[in-house]
């Protein structure tokens, strides 16, 4: 029963709409799956560059630079 409830919760969580923090630089609509894969790769690069003493600033900068190289910029809110 517990596994069933966990599976239902995961399925419902997957249906929730997720707004992206990034937009394409070329104006093409964002493919959520590709954007998430790129973001995961870039976060990995950022984690490798991070320093525990900089409170994540360098990590965020490296992540944003990686996303920019892949055609994404932070969306204006």
C-alpha positions, 0 to 999 in steps of 0.5 A: 500500500505504501509503495502505491501511495508513493507511486501516486504522489510521484505521478502527481508531482510530475504533472505539476507545471514547472516554470522555467528560470531560463529562456532561449536566446534565439527565441525558440520555445523551451523544450522542458526536457532538454532544458532540465538536462542542460541545467543538470549538466551545468549544475554539475560544472558549477558544483565542481567550480564551487568553493565552500567559502564563497556561499555558492556565488561562483557555483551560480556564476559558472552554472549561468555561464554554462547555460549561456553557452548552451543558448539559455539566459535567465528569464526576466520575471 
